[in-house]
């Protein structure tokens, strides 16, 4: 299990999708401490059914990443932990054995949830670049990564724009005009 791996909590009946942001080699769940309600706990104390010597994995939930750091998918997996800290994204320590890798290759049972890059992305890319934005297309994720003045935005295939306030309304306006 490496940084960037999408996972679910195997102990949760209705888990939210998460991403491994750091797997500190040789760090156990007994080593990792966190604070809650003014008290300090170890991940081992929060997971008594797991061996305290189990490998620690730090993860952030996809919803939190999207909310606090909209352009997180544009970064290399080895940059996730630093980015999570810089953008104040909540992150949590888990025993590695508690996590189940998400099946990102096959999608749903029918295999029909793959998202294609909309043809309109080419026009949107051109218009954004005319407005001084830097734009990269991620064919695999079917997303546009947009940046201007150090602020990053992600445009999903359905036209949803995530990222900090700033110029998000301008990006959304251009996307809505063509998609």
GUMIGU-458105 format. One line per field, with one value per residue (C-alpha): y, x, z; residue number from 0. Coordinates in steps of 0.5 Angstrom, whole numbers, always signed. Each point is the difference from the previous one (the first is absolute). Layout:
Y <- [Y, ...]
X <- [X, ...]
Z <- [Z, ...]
k <- [NUM, ...]
***
This chain:
Y <- [+0, +6, +8, +1, -6, +0, -4, -1, -2, -7, +0, +5, -2, +6, +3, +6, +0, +2, +1, -2, +6, -3, -6, +1, -6, -3, +4, -4, +1, +1, +5, +5, +5, +4, +5, +0, +4, +2, -7, -3, -7, -5, -4, -6, +2, +2, -7, -5, -6, +1, -1, +6, -2, +1, +5, +6, +3, +8, +1, +6, -1, +2, +5, +4, +0, +3, +5, +2, -1, +0, -1, -6, -5, +4, -1, -6, -5, +1, +7, -2, +1, +6, +3, -3, +4, +7, +0, -3, -6, -5, -6, -6, -6, -7, -7, -2, -7, +4, +3, -3, +3, +3, -4, +6, -4, -4, +6, -3, -7, +1, +4, +6, +6, +2, +7, +3, +6, +5, +2, +7, +0, +2, +7, +1, -1, +5, +5, -1, +1, +6, +3, -1, -7, -6, -6, -7, -6, -6, -6, -5, +4, +4, +6, +7, +3, +7, +5, +8, +4, -6, -2, -7, -2, -7, -1, -6, -4, +3, +7, +0, +5, -1, +4, +7, +6, +5, -1, -6, +4, +2, -8, -2, +5, -2, -7, +1, +4, -7, -6]
X <- [+0, +3, -1, -6, -3, -8, -2, -7, +0, -1, -3, -6, -6, -1, +7, +2, +5, +7, +7, +7, +4, +5, +3, +6, +4, +1, -5, -5, -7, +3, +5, -5, -3, -6, -4, -8, -4, +6, +3, +6, -1, +4, -3, +1, -5, -5, +1, +0, -2, +7, +7, +3, +6, -4, +3, -3, -4, -2, -6, -5, -7, -1, -6, +5, +5, -4, -3, +7, +4, -4, +6, +3, +0, +4, +6, +5, -2, +6, -2, -6, +2, +3, -6, -5, +4, +1, -8, -2, -4, -2, +4, +0, +4, -2, +3, +2, -4, -7, +1, -3, +2, -5, -1, +2, +1, -7, -4, -7, -2, -2, +6, -4, +2, +6, +0, +2, +3, -5, +1, -1, +6, +4, -4, +0, +7, +1, -4, +3, +7, -2, -2, +7, -1, +5, -4, +1, -4, +0, -3, +0, -4, -4, +2, +3, +5, +0, +4, +1, +4, +2, -7, -2, -7, -3, -5, -4, -3, -7, +2, +1, +6, +3, +6, +1, -5, +5, -2, -4, -6, +4, +2, -8, -2, +4, -2, -7, +0, +3, -2]
Z <- [+0, -2, +0, -5, +1, +0, +6, +5, +7, +0, +7, -2, -3, -4, -1, -4, -5, +3, -3, +3, +1, +4, +2, +5, -1, +7, +3, +4, +2, +8, -3, -3, +5, -1, +4, +1, +5, +4, +1, -4, -3, -4, -6, +4, +5, -5, -3, +5, -4, -4, +2, +3, -5, -6, -6, +1, -6, +0, -5, -2, -2, -7, +2, +5, -6, -5, +5, +3, -6, -6, -5, +4, -5, -5, +5, +0, +6, +4, +0, +4, +7, -1, -3, +5, +5, -4, -2, +7, -2, +5, +0, +5, +2, -2, +1, -7, +1, +1, -7, -6, -7, -4, -7, -5, -6, -1, +3, +2, -2, -7, -1, -3, +5, -4, -2, -6, -2, -3, -7, +3, +4, -6, -1, +8, +0, -5, +3, +7, -3, -4, +7, +2, +4, +0, -2, +0, -2, +4, -5, +5, +5, -5, +3, -2, +5, +0, +3, +1, +5, +4, +1, -3, -2, -3, -5, +0, -6, +2, +1, +7, +2, +7, +3, +4, -1, -4, -7, +0, -2, -6, -2, +2, -5, -6, +2, +0, -7, -3, +4]
k <- [0, 1, 2, 3, 4, 5, 6, 7, 8, 9, 10, 11, 12, 13, 14, 15, 16, 17, 18, 19, 20, 21, 22, 23, 24, 25, 26, 27, 28, 29, 30, 31, 32, 33, 34, 35, 36, 37, 38, 39, 40, 41, 42, 43, 44, 45, 46, 47, 48, 49, 50, 51, 52, 53, 54, 55, 56, 57, 58, 59, 60, 61, 62, 63, 64, 65, 66, 67, 68, 69, 70, 71, 72, 73, 74, 75, 76, 77, 78, 79, 80, 81, 82, 83, 84, 85, 86, 87, 88, 89, 90, 91, 92, 93, 94, 95, 96, 97, 98, 99, 100, 101, 102, 103, 104, 105, 106, 107, 108, 109, 110, 111, 112, 113, 114, 115, 116, 117, 118, 119, 120, 121, 122, 123, 124, 125, 126, 127, 128, 129, 130, 131, 132, 133, 134, 135, 136, 137, 138, 139, 140, 141, 142, 143, 144, 145, 146, 147, 148, 149, 150, 151, 152, 153, 154, 155, 156, 157, 158, 159, 160, 161, 162, 163, 164, 165, 166, 167, 168, 169, 170, 171, 172, 173, 174, 175, 176, 177, 178]
***
